[in-house]
Amino acid sequence: MGRSLGSLGASAEFCSAVVSVDLPSSDVAGVVFRSLEPETRVSVGWRSRVRVGVRGRVLVLRFEADDTPALRAVLNSYLRWVAMLMKALGCLGD
C-alpha cells in the first residue's frame, strides 16, 4: 500500500508519514541530506524508522513508527534538525 508525498497514515500496526521539504537549491538539499542520513542508522528495537532522500532540491523524509506518540516524536526531531541546519547554513552564508 503506497502513500503519496504529504500523506499521514495510521493503523493498528504502525503509523507513517512522508514529508517533502523544498529547499533553496540541490546543493543545500545535499548538505541537509548528508547531515541527516547518519541519524537514520539506528539499532533494531527502536520505536521509529526514518529514511531520507533527495530529489533535486527537495528533501524527502519517510517516517514509520510503532504508534502515534513515537511518530510525533520522530517528526518533531527531524523537522527541528532541518530547521537548525537551515539556520546554520544561513549564518554561514552571511
C-alpha positions as CSV (number, residue, x, y, z in Angstrom):
1,M,0.0,0.0,0.0
2,G,1.8,3.1,-1.2
3,R,1.4,6.6,0.3
4,S,1.8,9.8,-1.6
5,L,4.0,12.7,-0.6
6,G,2.5,14.6,2.3
7,S,0.5,11.6,3.5
8,L,-0.1,10.6,7.1
9,G,-1.5,7.2,7.9
10,A,-2.1,5.0,10.9
11,S,-3.2,1.5,11.5
12,A,-3.2,-0.9,14.4
13,E,0.3,-2.0,13.4
14,F,2.1,1.2,12.6
15,C,1.9,4.9,11.8
16,S,3.7,6.6,8.9
17,A,4.2,10.0,7.3
18,V,6.1,11.3,4.3
19,V,7.3,14.9,4.4
20,S,8.9,16.8,1.5
21,V,10.8,19.9,2.1
22,D,11.5,22.3,-0.8
23,L,15.0,23.8,-0.2
24,P,16.7,26.7,-1.9
25,S,19.0,24.6,-4.1
26,S,20.1,21.0,-4.8
27,D,23.4,21.8,-3.1
28,V,21.6,22.8,0.1
29,A,19.4,19.7,-0.2
30,G,22.5,17.5,-0.5
31,V,24.1,19.1,2.6
32,V,21.0,18.6,4.7
33,F,20.6,15.0,3.4
34,R,24.3,14.2,4.2
35,S,23.8,15.7,7.7
36,L,20.6,13.7,8.5
37,E,21.4,10.4,6.8
38,P,23.7,9.1,9.6
39,E,20.9,9.6,12.1
40,T,18.7,7.2,10.2
41,R,21.1,4.3,11.1
42,V,19.6,3.2,14.4
43,S,19.7,-0.1,16.2
44,V,16.9,-2.6,15.9
45,G,14.3,-2.3,18.6
46,W,13.6,1.5,18.3
47,R,10.0,2.5,18.0
48,S,10.5,4.5,14.8
49,R,12.4,4.3,11.5
50,V,13.3,7.1,9.1
51,R,14.5,7.1,5.5
52,V,15.8,10.3,3.8
53,G,16.2,11.0,0.2
54,V,16.8,13.9,-2.2
55,R,15.0,14.7,-5.5
56,G,16.7,17.8,-6.9
57,R,16.2,20.5,-4.3
58,V,13.5,18.6,-2.4
59,L,14.4,16.6,0.7
60,V,12.1,13.7,1.3
61,L,11.7,12.3,4.8
62,R,9.8,9.0,5.2
63,F,8.8,8.1,8.8
64,E,7.4,4.8,10.2
65,A,6.6,4.3,13.9
66,D,5.0,1.8,16.2
67,D,2.5,4.2,17.5
68,T,1.3,7.9,17.2
69,P,3.5,9.3,20.1
70,A,6.6,7.7,18.6
71,L,5.7,9.2,15.1
72,R,5.1,12.6,16.6
73,A,8.5,12.5,18.5
74,V,10.5,11.4,15.4
75,L,8.7,14.0,13.2
76,N,9.5,16.8,15.7
77,S,13.1,15.7,16.0
78,Y,13.8,15.6,12.3
79,L,11.9,18.8,11.4
80,R,13.8,20.6,14.2
81,W,17.1,19.3,12.8
82,V,16.2,20.5,9.3
83,A,15.3,24.0,10.7
84,M,18.5,24.1,12.7
85,L,20.6,23.1,9.6
86,M,18.9,25.8,7.5
87,K,19.6,28.4,10.2
88,A,23.2,27.3,10.4
89,L,23.6,27.3,6.6
90,G,22.1,30.8,6.6
91,C,24.7,32.0,9.1
92,L,27.5,30.6,7.0
93,G,26.2,32.4,4.0
94,D,26.4,35.8,5.8
